[in-house]
Amino acid sequence: MCNGAATVQGLFHEMKCYDCNATGLVDNETGEALQPEDVTLQLQLLLRQQREENNQLRRQLRELQQQDNSRGYGAAGQRYHGD
């Protein structure tokens, strides 16, 4: 079993996991591979979570940039001297 990695370590190289059909997703109760429509649903949910996290990080970055710019500091808190 791959424990969600979708690959297993073979003798000489990594191979796709046949227990989960190389998706890294299995049914919690049975341990069997999910059906393709269930995998699609799970991937859509994960994508939505990642997009929301990405948007949140972008908002935080924008806020930090606005705070830094108001004090005249650039990246990493350094002043730009125009040299």
Stockholm file with secondary structure:
# STOCKHOLM 1.0

chainA/1-83         MCNGAATVQGLFHEMKCYDCNATGLVDNETGEALQPEDVTLQLQLLLRQQREENNQLRRQLRELQQQDNSRGYGAAGQRYHGD
#=GR chainA/1-83 SS CCTTSSEEECSSSEEECTTTTTSSCBCTTTCCBCCHHHHHHHHHHHHHHHHHHHHHHHHHHHHHHHHHHHTTBCGGGCBCCCC
#=GC SS_cons        CCTTSSEEECSSSEEECTTTTTSSCBCTTTCCBCCHHHHHHHHHHHHHHHHHHHHHHHHHHHHHHHHHHHTTBCGGGCBCCCC
//
